[in-house]
Amino acid sequence: MTIGGLTDLDLSKAAAVLSCEIAIIKTIIDLEGSREGFLSTYEPLLWFHKDVFSRRTQGAYDRVAPDISHPEPGEFGPSSIQHERLHKAAWLNRNAALMSASWGKFQLMGYNYALAGYFSLQDFVSAMYKSEGEHLLAFVQYLKNLSLDEDLRNKNWEAFAFKYKSPEDRNAYIHKLKEAYQSYAEAGS
């Protein structure tokens, strides 16, 4: 069985990282990784955040390249142009550009590469080009490094949502977590 580009082995590896049941992994995928992790060009899905790039470069390119560097968040444009925006920013400051994109199926920000379990930013980016399984492993390591694994193992959806979501999103998120988990648990996942 696969979920999108994820295999049973990917799900088992993720469950091992968090020491939890597969139904919990499927629940997290359902809520946080419902999008495809790759474009039709076989490049990882990414969104380039011009406000993050502006902060990471102390606004050095805001005047000369406002389409990729601006202190305020704004329109991203279609997913098909995000790699082009990233490459343009990388010509100006490669590390800041890579850290300013949210990557893959779970949209992890590049600046979170260490929380995602990678020694270097380049290791993280390389993994994002490999597979959705790598996206999932990075995401569960990120959750573990944020100390959210115990809440997931215990199915303490309220505590997980309190730590992971903004106050205005928590109640709906808790409901979705409970509903998704129940569905997967009943299916014997």
VEXMAR-313143 format. One line per field, with one value per residue (C-alpha): x, y, z; residue in three letters. Coordinates in steps of 0.5 Angstrom, whole numbers, always signed. Layout:
! residues N
px	(X, ...)
py	(Y, ...)
pz	(Z, ...)
aa	(ala, ...)
! end
This chain:
! residues 189
px	(+0, +2, +0, +2, +9, +10, +10, +9, +16, +17, +11, +14, +21, +17, +13, +20, +23, +17, +16, +8, +3, +2, -5, -1, +3, -2, -6, +0, +0, -7, -7, +0, +2, -4, +0, +4, +11, +14, +12, +11, +19, +21, +23, +21, +15, +17, +15, +20, +18, +21, +20, +24, +30, +29, +30, +36, +40, +38, +34, +40, +36, +29, +31, +34, +30, +23, +20, +24, +26, +21, +20, +13, +10, +6, +4, +8, +5, +4, +8, +11, +15, +18, +24, +26, +25, +29, +35, +35, +35, +41, +45, +45, +46, +45, +44, +39, +35, +35, +33, +28, +24, +19, +20, +17, +11, +11, +13, +19, +23, +30, +32, +29, +34, +38, +31, +29, +35, +40, +48, +48, +43, +46, +44, +37, +36, +39, +34, +28, +30, +30, +23, +17, +20, +25, +20, +17, +23, +25, +18, +18, +25, +23, +17, +21, +26, +20, +19, +12, +13, +10, +4, +3, +5, +0, -6, -6, -9, -10, -3, +0, -5, -3, +4, +4, -2, -4, -9, -14, -13, -13, -20, -21, -14, -16, -22, -19, -14, -19, -23, -17, -14, -21, -21, -14, -15, -22, -19, -13, -7)
py	(+0, +7, +14, +18, +17, +14, +6, +2, +2, +9, +9, +4, +8, +14, +10, +8, +15, +17, +10, +10, +6, +7, +10, +16, +17, +17, +22, +27, +25, +27, +33, +36, +32, +32, +35, +32, +33, +33, +37, +34, +36, +32, +38, +38, +42, +49, +56, +61, +66, +73, +76, +70, +72, +79, +78, +73, +78, +84, +87, +88, +86, +89, +95, +91, +85, +86, +80, +76, +80, +84, +85, +84, +77, +77, +73, +67, +66, +59, +53, +53, +59, +58, +54, +60, +65, +60, +60, +68, +69, +64, +68, +73, +69, +62, +60, +65, +63, +55, +57, +62, +56, +51, +44, +38, +34, +37, +44, +45, +51, +51, +54, +48, +43, +42, +40, +36, +32, +34, +36, +41, +45, +42, +35, +37, +40, +34, +29, +34, +32, +24, +22, +23, +18, +23, +29, +24, +22, +30, +32, +26, +28, +35, +33, +29, +35, +40, +34, +33, +25, +24, +28, +24, +17, +18, +21, +27, +31, +37, +38, +37, +42, +47, +46, +46, +50, +58, +59, +61, +54, +49, +47, +45, +42, +38, +35, +34, +30, +26, +24, +22, +18, +14, +13, +10, +6, +3, +1, -3, +2)
pz	(+0, -1, +1, -5, -6, +1, +2, +8, +9, +9, +14, +19, +19, +21, +26, +29, +29, +34, +37, +35, +31, +24, +25, +28, +22, +17, +22, +21, +14, +13, +16, +15, +8, +4, -2, -7, -5, -12, -18, -25, -27, -21, -17, -10, -8, -5, -4, -3, +2, +0, +7, +10, +5, +7, +14, +13, +9, +13, +7, +3, -4, -2, -7, -12, -12, -9, -12, -8, -2, +1, +9, +8, +6, +0, -6, -8, -15, -18, -15, -22, -21, -14, -17, -21, -15, -11, -16, -17, -10, -9, -14, -9, -3, -3, +4, +5, -1, +1, +8, +6, +2, +5, +2, +0, +2, +9, +7, +12, +12, +10, +16, +20, +17, +24, +27, +21, +23, +18, +20, +14, +10, +4, +7, +8, +1, -2, +2, -1, -8, -6, -4, -1, +4, +6, +7, +12, +16, +16, +18, +24, +26, +26, +31, +35, +36, +38, +43, +40, +40, +47, +46, +39, +42, +48, +43, +47, +41, +45, +48, +41, +38, +43, +42, +34, +32, +33, +38, +33, +29, +35, +36, +29, +29, +35, +32, +25, +29, +33, +27, +22, +28, +29, +22, +21, +28, +26, +19, +23, +21)
aa	(met, thr, ile, gly, gly, leu, thr, asp, leu, asp, leu, ser, lys, ala, ala, ala, val, leu, ser, cys, glu, ile, ala, ile, ile, lys, thr, ile, ile, asp, leu, glu, gly, ser, arg, glu, gly, phe, leu, ser, thr, tyr, glu, pro, leu, leu, trp, phe, his, lys, asp, val, phe, ser, arg, arg, thr, gln, gly, ala, tyr, asp, arg, val, ala, pro, asp, ile, ser, his, pro, glu, pro, gly, glu, phe, gly, pro, ser, ser, ile, gln, his, glu, arg, leu, his, lys, ala, ala, trp, leu, asn, arg, asn, ala, ala, leu, met, ser, ala, ser, trp, gly, lys, phe, gln, leu, met, gly, tyr, asn, tyr, ala, leu, ala, gly, tyr, phe, ser, leu, gln, asp, phe, val, ser, ala, met, tyr, lys, ser, glu, gly, glu, his, leu, leu, ala, phe, val, gln, tyr, leu, lys, asn, leu, ser, leu, asp, glu, asp, leu, arg, asn, lys, asn, trp, glu, ala, phe, ala, phe, lys, tyr, lys, ser, pro, glu, asp, arg, asn, ala, tyr, ile, his, lys, leu, lys, glu, ala, tyr, gln, ser, tyr, ala, glu, ala, gly, ser)
! end
